[in-house]
Amino acid sequence: MADVFGMESYSDVQGWSDGTSKDTGDLRRKYNFGDRVSELSIAQDPFFRFVSQVAKKPTDDPEFKFTEQRHSYHKRYAYVIGYNSGSNVFTEAELKTTSNGALGTSAGDKVKLLMATDYKAAGNRGGIIGNTDNDILVGESGTQPAFLLKDAVIKVNMSSTDAGGMTAGSAVTSNDVDEYILVKIDTVHDNESGSVTFADLSDGAAEGGGARTAYWTPVSGTVIKPISAVTFKYLASYCGDDPLGTVYSANIANVLEGARSYVVGNGHAQGSGYPETWKDQPFSTAFGLTQIFKTAMAMDNTTRATVLKYEPNEFARIWRQKLIEHKFDIEQSLLFGSQGTVDGVQYTEGALSFITGYGNIFDGSGIGGTGTKSQDDFLDDMSQFLDPRYNNANATLFMCSTDTYNWMHKLSGYFSANVQKVGTQGDGIGRADFSIAGKKNVYGLDVTQVMTPYGSMNLVRNVHLDGTAVKILAINMSQCAYRPLVGNGLNRDTAVYVGVQTLENSGVDRRVDLIQTEAGMEWRMPEAHAVWK
């Protein structure tokens, strides 16, 4: 059998002084040589090392379920997708033809606003940056805001440019905000919550063509803070013809925030009663699968009993290699595996499959190569990814390919050599917004700390990513877990099973041992993970 190790000869030296040719088998016998062979130790499985050290959480079911929780701290916003001044009735025609200039913006004016959001009320799940498969359009079914209450005050951004400069039914790329009004809600028209179908507008194509239906919650209110100039008469959020188009690719800070209307407190008269309340639903569920990994080792007993040169116990040496091989296989699966059951065999979800399917996707085509990705472009990506209104990924491990690892160091090296040290006193004329702060050793791995305006990046070179389209994998270690199967007194985490076949129990003059692991990956909160590819 191919996996049975014996004392076969492997030629390595052609000629000796005695005229004979010695082979590997002969050289490795203990010929009274005293020198030892040096071993090269490399970081072969960085992700497996990290996740098994900091995020191991046993499961007692090979198909495990878990819950995600997204709080409402930054979710009490909505977009004004339509309005009417002083009217209690909205018709489809009014919604599609009302001019922005008709909105009442003086103190005491009565207005009625149609409010819609871009995240699901169930689970507070929003769109994911760069991921078209997880796009949630403004006014999509299930997104009606529930947090709008009587006596709440909402901030409505205003612009001197019609629709804040945005185009009907198009991807949001810019936003002009010059002023805001405050509207105190007098009535939430729950009985009028509903939808309108836009059959003749372009962004129906964003949903596969045809008509688009937008869902809203109407509120009537009183303007308590007017605009400061008559030129700021337009809503900065798109309204009139159609709700906002695709928003998943829009910049949160520079574009979407300008279109959003937030609750900014509430106001009550003296002696008034208690206000209404609302209840969110911040939980959503997902599931994962465990996978069984096996690595076998077989050796005939003659070879086991032979004392060799360098490593006297050949069986022990091979076992160390098999353990590394086993971990190597797990590392590959944790990176590139795809969750599913095929022919009765379960496979766990890998980082790349999960993130490209559900997480943030950034353009990495110019990283480490001949493209046009600049340091500024990368920092823009980091600004989006680490926006606290979107994701607080402060436990992120950044794994990168070799060319990206070099690219990161080259950017920092250019700064240090050409900007930082320039000056008559050597103090420099620049500021290190992107620089290598040094290295640290974590679980035996070299971790490079890259300083950015958004905090320190813990960067690890992962050779498994070489030769792939992936430049950087950003994994929030607090939002994933390595889950070995443990239950009913059985621990299915990595274990060595000695003598699964021996001379005594099989009559075959050899010993077979087995390394086995049953474990899976749990991936939570896709917005907390990202890939540059």
Disulfide bonds with the S-S distance in Angstrom:
none
